[in-house]
Amino acid sequence: MILEAAERRLLVGGPEAIRLQEIAADAGISHPAILHHFGSREGLVEAMVLRGIARLQAQFLEGWPSAKEPDIEGVLERFYEVASRRGIARMLAWLILSGEGSRTMTPNVFKPAAERMHAGRLRRAQKEGRRPPELEETLFAASHLFILVLGDSLFGPSVRRSMGLGSGADSTRRFRRWLGKVMERMESRRSAH
């Protein structure tokens, strides 16, 4: 309940809007109750980020493997759901820029998702009778995907608006469809080699 209230505040006002007394009022509890559960504002923020990272992983793993491999479009939509609509990209950026990211962006935190992606890529290569991809190549591809989604979640509408593409939902949908096609072409080119 506390995390949900904090997440709503994050979506409306960004990381600066995470104020314990306001979150307590939103959740219908006392300020000391938040301190009891999380220790401090920093503890609450860390719990929110860890929850967000778990959601990103779950969204990635939810449809992998799918009938369509690689399911770039599905993966992008699942990532965007958590990164943009739930404000996790803003929270991660804030933590990283403030120097606090090392507590939550720990080594290998996203590796299980990348390993699942790699297993799908191995199955696809075997099915198509071609050389299997190296794990490092998949880790790079997963890093690329995370950076793209997080970056677009933070800057996409502003950048598209400055390019004359608009910044609304339609512009975002068109960009994401285009991005999915680009990534699928990259994957199919890799498959051809």
N, C-alpha and C positions, 0 to 999 in steps of 0.2 A: 504494500500500500504506500509506503514511504517512497520507494523507488519509482512507482508510477506517478506520484505527485511531483517528484523531482524531475522526472522525464517530461511531464507536461510543461513545467517551468522552463526547462532547457529548450524545448521546441519553440516556445513563445518568445523568450528573451535571451537565449544563449546562455553560456556558462555563468555570466554575471548575475543571472536571475536565480541562481541556486542559493537561496537564502533560507537558512534553517527555520527561522520563525515563520516565514510565509509557507514553507513546505509543510510544517507542522500544522498550521491552520488549514491548509488544503486537505491534508490527510485526516484532520479531525483528532489530532493527538497533541501532546505537549512537546515543546522544544526539548526538554530533558529526555523524552522517549527516543528522539532521534539520536541524541548523544549516547544513550544507553546502547542502541543497536550499532551505531557506526563510529562512535568515539569523537568525531569532529566533522566539520564540513569536508575536509580532505578525505576522510574515511568514506563519507557518503559519495563523493565524486568518484573515488576509486571503485566503490561497489557498482556505481552506475556504468563505469567504463568496462569493468569486468563482465557485467551483465550484457552490455552491448557487444563486446567481443564474443561472448558465448552465443549471442543471437546471430552475429555475422557467421560464425562457424556453423550453427544449426541451419541457417538459411542456405548456406553453401552445400552442406551435406544432405539436406532434405531431398533434393532431387538428383543426387549424384550416386550412382549412375542413373541416367534416365534412358528412355527409349531412343532419344536423339543424343548421340555422343559425337563431339562434345556439345552439350546443351548451353552454348554461350548465352543465347537470349534468356533462357531460364535463370542461369546463374546471375546475369546482370540484373534482372528484375528482382531476384531475391536479395542481392546485395543492396540495391538501391532502396528497397523497402526499409532496411535497417539503417543504412548509412544516412539517407536523406530524410525520410519521413519520421524517423525516431531520433534524429539529431546526433547520432553517434559520430559522424564525421566531424561535426563542430566540436564535440567534446574531445575527441582524439587530437584534433589540431590544437585546441587550446592547451591541452596537457603537454603535448610535444613542444609547442612554442614557449610555454612557461617553464620548461625543463623538468616537468613532473612525469613525463611519458615513460620513463624507465621502470616505474613501479608496475605499470599495467602492460606495456608493450614488451614483455619479457621474451628472452630467446625462445624460439620454437612455439610461441603461443598460437600462431596460425598454421603451423606445420601439419597438424592432422587433416585440415581441409585440403592442403596442397597434396598430401599423400593420397587422399581419396581421389583427387583430380588425376594424379599420376596413375593410379590403378586403372581408372577409366581409359586413360590414354594408352596404357599398355594393352588392355583388352582390345581396343580399337585397332592398334597396330598389328596385333596377332591375327585378328579377324581379317584384316586387309593384306596380310602376308608381307608386311614391311618391317624395317628395322625399328625396334622399340625405342622410344625416347629415353634419354638420360634423365635421372631424377633431378639433376641440377637445372636442366632445361625446363622441366615442369615447375620447379620452384621459381625460376625467373618468370615464367608465364603467369603463375599465381600472383607473384609480386606485382607484375604489370597490371593485372586485373584489379587488385586491391588499390593500387595507386590511382588507376583510372577512375574507379568508382568513387573513392574518397575525394579525389581532386574535383571530379565533376559535381559531386554533392556539395562541395564548398564554393566552387567558382563557376560552374557550368552556366547557370542562367545569366550571370553578369557578362561572361565572355561571349556567349551567343548573342546577347543583346548588343554588345559592342561590335560584333561582326555583322550586325544587321539581320540576324536570324530570329529575333524576338527572344523573349525570356519566359514565355508562358509554358503551360503543360504541353501544347502541341509541338513547340520547338524542342522541348525535352524529349518527347516521344520519338520525333523524327531523328534526333541525334542518337538516341539509344539504339534505334533500329539500324542506323548507319554504322554505329560502333560494333554492334553484333555482327553485321556482315563483314566488316573489316577484320574482326578477330577470327571469324570462321574462314575467311580467305587465307589469313596467316596460318591457321591450323592446316588447311588443305594444302597449302604450298609446302609446309613442313612435311606433310604426309607424302607428297610426291617425290621428295628427295630420298 
